């Protein structure tokens, strides 16, 4: 097979065994599917560069990515998600056993150093916490009584925000949920502002007689389209239709306070050039204006 697993490089030496096994399984599933990274990115709506990091052990794959790969490659989703959960517990440190005192810094050190290779804000926070803990450890060794109170205060300062974050996640507040990944019919009826359909393009535009601007928008990665219209006035309606898809529409009933743009929900677009948009001014102004994509 052209996409043989033999072309993969070795995984980082600091990668825990559970994570290495997961990445190896993901590589095999990708290779067995015969997809290139570009095709995999298109099928899962996750960028090619992200897949390169996940499949080379440079970044731990999110659950959403594992699920998307299983669905795109018809892999054993339940089995791989169970392996992901075990690997995630090791990667995050939740599954690490308590080490003896003489070895208390050696176990997490490799994981922390690996995190520092990533330049993300979360990795930078890990680095700052590690430096504080190492400095506190050195002070305790030199002046155990004089620094005990300071260390306790530092621990309280770190634990309290963590507890607040954990509580906010438990109640569903203060977090940003990952947008859903969709493609073709799985996108139909979804709000384009809350999905992972990246880099939309305008395939057609029209200015109505009353000055309303309309655009047919298309996400090539998700193969789904929608209409957006502005400026807004109460009563107007927009509708998008296409072959092999359910027509989607939206009606402006009151001026919104956020973007000032009205959008329909998404419609599957296997043939973008056949999408058609219609504008209905208002109940007091009968008639419609329709246009379609050109490419």
QUIZI-V41081 format. One record per residue. N is the residue number from 1. RES is the residue in three letters. BURIAL is # if it has 16 or more other ideal C-beta (glycine too) atoms within 10 Angstrom, else .. Layout:
N_RES_BURIAL / N_RES_BURIAL
This chain:
1_UNK_. / 2_UNK_. / 3_UNK_. / 4_UNK_. / 5_UNK_. / 6_UNK_. / 7_UNK_. / 8_UNK_# / 9_UNK_. / 10_UNK_. / 11_UNK_# / 12_UNK_. / 13_UNK_. / 14_UNK_. / 15_UNK_# / 16_UNK_# / 17_UNK_. / 18_UNK_# / 19_UNK_# / 20_UNK_# / 21_UNK_. / 22_UNK_# / 23_UNK_# / 24_UNK_. / 25_UNK_# / 26_UNK_# / 27_UNK_# / 28_UNK_. / 29_UNK_# / 30_UNK_# / 31_UNK_# / 32_UNK_. / 33_UNK_# / 34_UNK_. / 35_UNK_# / 36_UNK_. / 37_UNK_# / 38_UNK_. / 39_UNK_. / 40_UNK_# / 41_UNK_# / 42_UNK_# / 43_UNK_# / 44_UNK_# / 45_UNK_# / 46_UNK_# / 47_UNK_. / 48_UNK_. / 49_UNK_. / 50_UNK_# / 51_UNK_# / 52_UNK_. / 53_UNK_. / 54_UNK_# / 55_UNK_# / 56_UNK_. / 57_UNK_# / 58_UNK_. / 59_UNK_# / 60_UNK_# / 61_UNK_# / 62_UNK_. / 63_UNK_. / 64_UNK_. / 65_UNK_# / 66_UNK_# / 67_UNK_# / 68_UNK_# / 69_UNK_# / 70_UNK_# / 71_UNK_. / 72_UNK_# / 73_UNK_# / 74_UNK_. / 75_UNK_# / 76_UNK_. / 77_UNK_. / 78_UNK_. / 79_UNK_. / 80_UNK_# / 81_UNK_. / 82_UNK_. / 83_UNK_# / 84_UNK_# / 85_UNK_. / 86_UNK_. / 87_UNK_# / 88_UNK_# / 89_UNK_. / 90_UNK_# / 91_UNK_# / 92_UNK_. / 93_UNK_. / 94_UNK_. / 95_UNK_. / 96_UNK_. / 97_UNK_. / 98_UNK_. / 99_UNK_. / 100_UNK_. / 101_UNK_. / 102_UNK_. / 103_UNK_. / 104_UNK_. / 105_UNK_. / 106_UNK_. / 107_UNK_. / 108_UNK_# / 109_UNK_. / 110_UNK_. / 111_UNK_# / 112_UNK_# / 113_UNK_. / 114_UNK_# / 115_UNK_# / 116_UNK_. / 117_UNK_. / 118_UNK_. / 119_UNK_. / 120_UNK_. / 121_UNK_. / 122_UNK_. / 123_UNK_. / 124_UNK_. / 125_UNK_. / 126_UNK_# / 127_UNK_. / 128_UNK_. / 129_UNK_. / 130_UNK_# / 131_UNK_. / 132_UNK_. / 133_UNK_# / 134_UNK_. / 135_UNK_. / 136_UNK_. / 137_UNK_. / 138_UNK_. / 139_UNK_. / 140_UNK_. / 141_UNK_. / 142_UNK_. / 143_UNK_. / 144_UNK_. / 145_UNK_. / 146_UNK_. / 147_UNK_# / 148_UNK_. / 149_UNK_. / 150_UNK_. / 151_UNK_# / 152_UNK_. / 153_UNK_. / 154_UNK_# / 155_UNK_. / 156_UNK_. / 157_UNK_. / 158_UNK_. / 159_UNK_. / 160_UNK_. / 161_UNK_. / 162_UNK_. / 163_UNK_. / 164_UNK_. / 165_UNK_. / 166_UNK_. / 167_UNK_. / 168_UNK_. / 169_UNK_. / 170_UNK_. / 171_UNK_. / 172_UNK_. / 173_UNK_. / 174_UNK_. / 175_UNK_. / 176_UNK_. / 177_UNK_. / 178_UNK_. / 179_UNK_# / 180_UNK_. / 181_UNK_# / 182_UNK_# / 183_UNK_# / 184_UNK_. / 185_UNK_. / 186_UNK_# / 187_UNK_# / 188_UNK_# / 189_UNK_. / 190_UNK_# / 191_UNK_. / 192_UNK_# / 193_UNK_. / 194_UNK_. / 195_UNK_# / 196_UNK_# / 197_UNK_# / 198_UNK_. / 199_UNK_. / 200_UNK_# / 201_UNK_. / 202_UNK_. / 203_UNK_# / 204_UNK_# / 205_UNK_. / 206_UNK_# / 207_UNK_. / 208_UNK_# / 209_UNK_. / 210_UNK_. / 211_UNK_. / 212_UNK_# / 213_UNK_. / 214_UNK_# / 215_UNK_# / 216_UNK_# / 217_UNK_# / 218_UNK_# / 219_UNK_# / 220_UNK_. / 221_UNK_# / 222_UNK_# / 223_UNK_# / 224_UNK_# / 225_UNK_# / 226_UNK_# / 227_UNK_# / 228_UNK_# / 229_UNK_# / 230_UNK_. / 231_UNK_. / 232_UNK_# / 233_UNK_. / 234_UNK_. / 235_UNK_. / 236_UNK_# / 237_UNK_# / 238_UNK_# / 239_UNK_# / 240_UNK_# / 241_UNK_# / 242_UNK_# / 243_UNK_. / 244_UNK_. / 245_UNK_# / 246_UNK_. / 247_UNK_. / 248_UNK_# / 249_UNK_. / 250_UNK_# / 251_UNK_. / 252_UNK_# / 253_UNK_. / 254_UNK_. / 255_UNK_. / 256_UNK_. / 257_UNK_. / 258_UNK_. / 259_UNK_. / 260_UNK_. / 261_UNK_. / 262_UNK_# / 263_UNK_# / 264_UNK_# / 265_UNK_# / 266_UNK_# / 267_UNK_# / 268_UNK_# / 269_UNK_# / 270_UNK_. / 271_UNK_. / 272_UNK_# / 273_UNK_. / 274_UNK_. / 275_UNK_# / 276_UNK_# / 277_UNK_# / 278_UNK_# / 279_UNK_# / 280_UNK_# / 281_UNK_# / 282_UNK_. / 283_UNK_. / 284_UNK_. / 285_UNK_. / 286_UNK_. / 287_UNK_. / 288_UNK_. / 289_UNK_# / 290_UNK_. / 291_UNK_# / 292_UNK_# / 293_UNK_# / 294_UNK_. / 295_UNK_.
